[in-house]
Structures are given as C-alpha cells and as structure tokens.
C-alpha cells in the first residue's frame, strides 16, 4: 500500500443519494451513486462535506460501509450535538446530493489477498458503530468467495442497537461466526454474552494467537483500549492488531 | 482556528494499534544518524534536563482542535544541541513501530518538545506517555506518541500515516490533510 502516497489530490465528488436504510433508531446507512470514485478497500474511510446556504462548510470522516466494487455507502450514528450527523441521519433523502472525497487510510484494511486457500483467519472486534468498516470486510470476504475462518465479536449495549443485525445473522454459514455481547440490557432468555470485552472473554472467543489471525478492532476509544490490550494479554502480537478509534466527538 | 476544525473539550485518541507499555527502567530517547546513535538519554537523564511549561492549541487531522492545552517537556532544541549534524529532516520513531517525518526547522527554534507532562500530571500511556513529541503547529499526528527518538535524515522520507496517503508536511492552516492538499 506504500504506493498510495503517490496518488494525486483527493478531489471532492458530488454524489446522489440512491438509498437510505434505518439500521437502528439512531443509525442510518446512506448509499451513494458516485461518478469518478477511484475505488476503495474494505476498512477505508471518506470525508463528507456539508455546505450551508451562507457558504459555511463542515466536514467529517466516516468509515465506508460497503465492499470494494459495491456502490459507496456510509453508516452514520446520530450524535445529538453533532454538526454533521443529524443532517445525514434525519434530513438527507434519496435524490439529494452529497459531497464526498476519498478513499482515505490504507492501514486499517483487509484486502483479502491470500484469503482464498489456507489464508490467515480473520478476527474482527467491534464496539457499537465500530462495526461499520468490519462489515465492509465481511461483505468483501463474501464477494470474493473467501473461505477464511472468520470470527466477529460485536459488543453492543442492547440487541436493538446492533447495527446490520439481519445481515450479520445471515453470515452464520461459510465459516463466519458472529458472537454478540450485550453490555447494558439483554432480551429475556438471552443465552449469549453480556460482559464488556476483556481478556477473559477474548480468550474464550478469539482465534488462538498461534493461528496468526489478521485482527481488526474498531470502536470508541475506551472500548478499543480494552479490546486491544486484552488481545495483547492473550498473546496476540501488538503489531498484528490493527485498531481504529473514534472519540466521543465522533469521527 | 485553522480552517475546517471544530473545538472539543475532550481529548480523543487515535492510534493504529494497541497502546504500548514501556518500562521506564529500559526507556531511552536516542538521536540517530545512519547506523550511528549520536546520543541517547535514559529516563532520569531526560527528566534532569531543563523542562518548559507550554500552553498551546492542538489540531487533529480528524478535525478536532483543543485549545490551551498545557504540557511539560524538554525543548527539542535542548536535545539537538548535544549532537552535531547538518541534517535537513527528522523521522521520529516510536514504540509500536510508528514513525512520522518533519523538516528539522519544524522541530527547532522553540517549535517542538519532548513532552512527558499533561495538565500537571505525568502523560498517560493512552495519550503517548511516558513521552511524546509535541509539534503543535502541525497536525497532531506529527506529535508522535510513545516516541523513542529522532532519526536525522538528509532527505525527507514518509513516516507511517504519510505512507498511507496523509500529507508529507501537514500544516493545519493550509489544510494539508492528505497527499496533494
């Protein structure tokens, strides 16, 4: 990926909203029709720019929710005091225009290279809306027909706050295991995990470190700290654990 | 405020991997050139150097800015004064393998510090402790966390994020976020 340093300036593109999907009461996926998009890899992000009538602009970065080759999509969590996200989750309609540029970042990516036969297993750990770039990886895995053994450990506060739930549950084949932990409230009869992610839980559900899994952790900062430190504690080499954090102010 | 930034009162964290834990017993800060280590300090040696209190605004490429942050650290001038070099660029290197590049003039003349205190307390590991660079006039990814030294270079060489498409220089006032900006 060193070659990405050689690319030209990232130019702003005006996309048209093709589709919006309400994922949870506060989370929405926006699919764009975008001409001139240079393509992306699973795990990268893009910048969104909103321009007010008086010319004031606000930009934010969002993880790309779609696999390479699919229409560009972002999944946005509404932040009540946010300057950008409430417009995206509440106001934007199909047919509206939206300015974006990207893709950005080249480290937190899973290309699927070598994932056809005997590739490294994939270990994905998500907290809340940190699922978004990992979902792009899962979709990419499916699209390229990869069979690498894959586990997703997804921490959410409650079942209704699980993003992409139907899609994730449909991955229960083809060697993908999805494990939820619901940290705040659990439905009656919940037999799954309910604790916060720590070394003990990770030791139970993660691939053994000796399997050399490609590992991606994404979520709010305290979550990523706990999950990444937990993985290191159970023997994952720190250099093999790729993380993406976002602060309380969103990103 | 630089263009495109917003003010936060939080102190968000962005790093590419787990937070390293360094033992101060074996910690060193080194200045290297080629295959030579020109100078190396232990933790007590760094703490024995004259420290400065610095109050600055910091600007992250992900668009948050934090105003009037208070740091304590040693000026990079103090460190570089102990070596003899005509280098034009530096590459900061860190625990965890992170690197970032800057012209040497951006880390001299009172523009950069090796910071080990924040808000009157020792710098937390999450924010780069025991010590990080503080180069507040550039985007904050240049203020390398968990820094362990500077490599002196004759020619500019991209560091970690710079290799992944971020700007080689990173001036927030010119909004140099990504390559080509």
Interface residues (C-beta under 8 A of the other chain):
Chain A: X1 X2 X4 X5 X6 X7 X8 X9 X10 X57 X58 X59 X60 X61 X83 X104 X105 X106 X107 X108 X221 X225 X228 X229 X231 X232 X238 X239 X241 X242 X243 X245 X246 X247 X248 X249 X251
Chain B: X4 X6 X8 X10 X11 X12 X13 X14 X15 X16 X17 X18 X19 X20 X62 X63 X64 X96 X97 X126 X158 X160 X161 X162 X163 X164 X165 X178 X179 X180 X181
